[in-house]
Every structure is written in C-alpha cells, then in structure tokens.
C-alpha cells in the first residue's frame, strides 16, 4: 500500500483574532449542583494516552473497519475494484476519517479553553478545564495513532468552518452550543459507530476512553445550558436558537458539498477516477445501499444533536420551521442521547448505547 507523504497532507498553522469573553467570579460555591458530579467523574476517569498498548502491530492493508460495517465495502462499485485497490482505499479512507477525529479534537481543545475563560459560574470553569485536558489527551492519542499508520489528511472544510464559527463568537453560550451540543454530539455519534465498526484492539481502546470523556462533555452542555437558556429573555433565546440552526446547517450543507481535496487524494492514491467513484455512489444510493446506517449505528444529527438542542430549549417555533424548510427533521426523542450520557460514576457508555437499540 502506498503511503501519503506527510509534507503533502499536514496543513500549515493558522492564526486569527477572536473577541475573547473573560469572566472572573469570586463566588466559589457554584450555582449548578450537577456540575459537581460531572467534575468529580472527570477527575476520577482521567486516563493516560501514553499508557495504551502502542506496540500493537497494525497492518494498514487489513481493513481497520470491518467490511460489513463499511458503506463503501457494500457498494457494487467497490466490489468491482482490484484487491489492491480495495485494500488501499480501505486504509486511506479510514486514515482520512481518523484525521478528522484528530483535527476535530484540536478544535474541541480550543473551544473548551474558551469556555473556561468565558463561563461565569466557577464550578463550570473547573469542569471546562477538565474538558480542555480531555481534549488535549484525545489530540495526543489520535495523533499517535495516525502517525502509527503513517497517513495524515487535511481537515474537511465544513468541519473547519463549524469550529471557526464557534470560536469567533464572544458569547460563551454560543461556544457551548457549538462545542458541547453540536461538535461533541457529532463526535459522540462518530466514536460510537467507530467502536462498533472496528476490531483493531488499539483503536478500540482509544475509542472507548474517548467516548467516555465525550459523553460527559455532552452532559455538561445540558446540565449548564438548559437552565441558563430558560432564564434568558426571549430575544436572547432566539439569537442562540439561530446560532444553533446555522451551525447544524453548516454540517448538513457540508455533507452535500463536492468531494474535498483530502478525499480526492484518497481516490488518487487508490487509482480510482473521481467520476467513476461518484457514479458508484449514485448506483449504491439508487439500490438503497448507502441511504441508511448499518444496524446499531447512531446518526449524530438525528439521534444526538437535535434532541440535545430541543431539550435545552434551543429549537424555537421559528427555527423549527427553518429546520423543516431545510429538510432537517427535528427529532425530540431523547432515548439514544440519554443512554449515551454518562450518568453514573462507573457508567459504561457502550453498554448504555447498545441498550438504546
């Protein structure tokens, strides 16, 4: 399998200015009792990425994602490719996806640090600090893993836009909406699906630990933002609801965008013509192969993100109409979301997610 040169796929650094909201608070008692529980669990569940079994051998030509869980492997077009093309595409498409996990975790690190600056409640600051540490550890783990398989791909444009939009607001509520409800909802669903898709032991171990952290992060958004939003003036609530709609729309529009440069590189390395691949995707969609997620997998937007926004009062009648006009169902069913949230000190997030099905 041909490896992608790292100097091609590692992006340059980027700097931009934001209007940072900073809040001091000398009342150290905290105003939201449930934050204490989240903060304690965050301390109890710290783990060391360096302590994982990094000596685990990985053969990039052996699919990291089990074929029965891959939408690509089920495509007639994919099955017509040579064995070498199938192996190369499986390795590189997986690496491209894991690179998004890596970049997304860096974005979560930046946004969590912003919440620690801006959230006015002292205990919420403490929790945001633990989340910042969590995200740093996630970046470390995914960077080491992607390095181990020797393939890096750039961040997809819509994910970069979503996180930049979140970072560029000076309202801590909007940052928490963008991060704890939308980005983390996206991540929690993706990690759940990855855990079920792979039997590679090192990646499975990373994913389990990251999922446990991310479930707390999603809970933090609910525990703190729900009462905060309820106490706002209706005009302020509408402003936050609009931000939530705009952020979700970035994701949905991104799914419809043309193939980004990173995925085009996957096709190039695999010897696949992009037009042939697009035709293969259309063929699979018409056959109903790529329309639905495999059984047991979670749809991040429908199963986690939208119920989270509804529960927090961030879908108003006005923005509900916007979602419906954009073809985005407003799902209020909390079954999967509540099963995924880490509600007990020793909660097994994976068993809870499986119980939801």
N, C-alpha and C positions, 0 to 999 in steps of 0.2 A: 504494500500500500504506500502510495506516495505521500510524504508529509508536506505540509504547507510551511514555507519559510516564515519564521516568526517576525522578521522585519516587515513582511508584507501585511501581516494580519494584526500586529499590535499598533493601535492608534496612538497618535501624539497626544500629549497632555493638553488640557483646555482650561482656561480661566475666564470667569465672567463675574461681574459685580452683582450683588443682591442687596436688598434693603433688609438687614437683619433686625428682627424684633427681639429685644433683650428684656427680660422681666426679672427683677430682684423680688424676693419675698422673704421677709424675716419672721413670718409665721410658720414655724417648722412642724406644726401639727398635721397639716394636710387637710383637705376638705372632702376627699372621696375615700371612704373606708376601704373599698375593694382594692384600691391601689396597693395597700399594704400587703395583701395576699399575693398579688402579682409580683411585687418587688421581692418578697421572700422567696417565691418559687424561682424567680430569675436568678437569685443568688444560689439557691440550692442546686439548680440544674446547669450551672456553668460546666463546660467541658473544654478539653484542650485538643485542638485540631492536630497538634504535633503528636498526640498520644494515639492516633489511629494507626492501623497497620499499613503504613505506606510501602512496605516491602511486598505487598500483594502484587503478583505478576498480572499484567493486563495485556492481552493480545488484541490490538486495535482491529484486526481483521475478523475477530469473533464478535458478532453483534452485542453491544453493551445493552441495547434494548431488545428484549425477546421479540422475534418476528411476529408472533401472534398479537402483540400489543402495539405494533407499528402500523400506522395508516399507510406508510409508503410500501411496506413489505406486502400488504394486501392488495396493492394495485396491480392489475394485469400488466401495465407498462413495466413496472419494476421486475416482475417475474420473467419478462422477455429479455432483460439485460443479461450480460455475461456474469459468471460467478465473480470474476474480479471486479466488475463494475458494481455489483451488489454489495460486496464487502467494502469497497472504497467509499461508496455513497453512504452506507450504514455508519461507518466510522466517522466520516466528515460531517454528516448531518447531525450526528449525536454531539460531536465536538462543537458544532455551531450553536446548538441548543444550550449546551453546558456553558459556553462562553456568555450567553445571555444571562444565565444564572449568576455568573461571576460579575458581569457589569452591573446587573440589577442590584446585587448585594452592595456594591460600592455606592450606588445611588441611595440605597436604604441607609447606609452608614452616614452619608451626608445629610439626609433628611432627618434622621434620628438625632444627630448632633444639633440640628436647627431647632427641633422640638425642645431639647434640653435648655437651649437658650431662651426660647420664647414662651413656653407654657408657664402660666403664673403660679400654679399650685406646686409647692415644694416637693411633696411626695411624687408627683407626676414627673418632676425634674429627675428625681432619683431613678425612677423606673426608666425614663428616656435614656439616662446614662447607661443603664444595664443593656438597653436595646442597642445603643451605639457599640458597646463591647461585643454583643452578639453578632452584629453585622460585620464588625472587623474580623471576627473569627470565621464567619462564613466566607468573606473575601479570601482569607488565608487558605481555607480548605479547598475552595473551588479553583483558586489559582494553582495550588499544588497539584490538584487532580488534572486540570487541563494541561499543565506542564508535563505531567506524567505520561499523558497520551500524545504530547508534543505537537498539539494543534491549537492555535488561537484564531478566533474570528472576531470581527468588529461588532459593536453594538448595533442592533437594528434601529433605524431612525425613529420609529414611533415610540419605542421604549425610552430612548434618549429624550425625545420631546416631552413625554409624560413626566419624567423625573425633573427635567429642567423647568417645566411649567410649575411643578410643585415647589421647587427650590426658589423660584423667583417671586413668590408671594411673600408678603411680610406679615401674614395672618397665621398664627400657629394652628388655628382650627383648620385652615385650608391645607397646611402642611400635613396635619394628621389625617385629613380626609384622603389626600393624595397618597400618603405613605401607608398608614395603618389600615385603611379600609380598601384602597384600590390597588396599590402596588403590592401590599402584603397579601391581599386576597388573591391577586394574580399569582403570586409566588406560592402560597399555600396550596392552591389547586395544582400547580405545576409540579411541586415537590411530591404531593400525594400520588399523582399519576406516575412520576418517575420511579417512586418506590415500588409501585406495582408493576412497572414495565421492565425493571432490570433485576437480574440475579447476580450481577457483578458485586462481590461482597464489600469492596471498599466504597464504591459509590452508594451502595445500600446503607452502609454505616453512616456516611456523611449525610445522606438524605434524611435518615431517621432523626439524627441530632438536630439538623437544621429545622425540620418540621416541628419539633417540639418547641424550639425557640419561636418560630414564626406564629404558632398558634397563640402564644402569649401576646405577641405583638398585635395580632388581630383583636384579641380580647381587650387590650389596652385602649384601642380606638373606641370600642363600645363602652367600656367602663367609664372613661373620662368624657368622651364627646357627647354621649347620649344626654346626660343631664345638662351639659353645657349648652347644647343646641336647644333643648327645651326651654331654657331660661332666656333665650335671645328674643329681641324684637322681631316680628315677622319679616320686616325688610332685610334684617341681617341674616335671618334663616334662608330667605330666598337667594341671597347672594351666595351663601355656602352651597345651596342646592344647585345653583347654576354652575358653580365650580365643579361640583361632583359630576354633573351631566357632561360638562366639557371634557373632563378627564376620562370618563368612560368612553366618550365618543372618539377620543384620540386612539384608544385601544381598538375599537371596532373599525374605525377607518384604516388603522394600520393593518388589520387582517385582510383588507381588500386591496391594499397597495400592491404595486408590481414587486416582483422579487428584488430584494435588496442586494447590494454588491457582495455581501458575505455569502448569501445563499447561491448567487451566481458563481462564486468561486468554488463552492461545493460541487456544483454541476460541472464546472470546468475540470477540476481535479478528477472527477469521476468519469470524464469522457462522455457526458450527456449533453445533448443540444437543448438549450432552454425552451425552444419552441416545442420540441418533442416532449419535454417534461410537462409543459403546460397542457399539451394535448392529452397526455396521460392522466393528469389530474382531472381534466374535464371528463374523460372517459370513465374514471373511477367515480366521480360525483354523479354522473348520469346513471351509473349502476348501483348507486346508493352506498358505495364502499366508504367514502370519506365524509359522509354527512354527519354521522353520529360517532361519539366517542365509544371506545370499547367498553363492555360492561365493567362496572366498578370504578370507572374513572370519573373525575369531577370536572365540571365545566366551571372555570373560575368566575366568569362574569355572572352566569345564571345562578349557580349554587352557593356562591360565597359573597361576591361583591354586591350584587343587587339586594339580597336580603339584609346585608350589613347596612347599606345606605337607608333602606326602608326602616329598619329597626331604630336607627339613630334619628329619624325624622328628617332625613336629607333628601327625600323624594317628595316634593310638594305636588299639589294638583297641577300646577303649571308645568313643572319639569317632568311629571309623569306623562303629560301629553307630548312633551318633547321626545322623551324616550320612545313612546309608542310611534310617533311620526318617523323616528329614525329606525324603526324596526327592531328595537331592543326591548325584549319582554321585561316587565317589572315584576320579578318574582319575589314574593314576600315570605315564602316558605323557609323557615329557619332550621329545618331538620338537619341538613348537612352541615350548615355553619355551626350550630350549637354542638353537634357531635365532634367537630374538628377542634373546637376551642378547648384549651387545657384548663379544665375547671377544678381539678384536684391536684394536690401536691405531687402525687405519683401517677398522674393520668397517663395512659398510653394512648397517644393521639391516633396511632394507626388502628388500634382495635376500635376506637370510637368511630373513626371514619368508615371502617368496614361495617360496623353495626348500623350505620345510616342507610346501608343498602340491604 
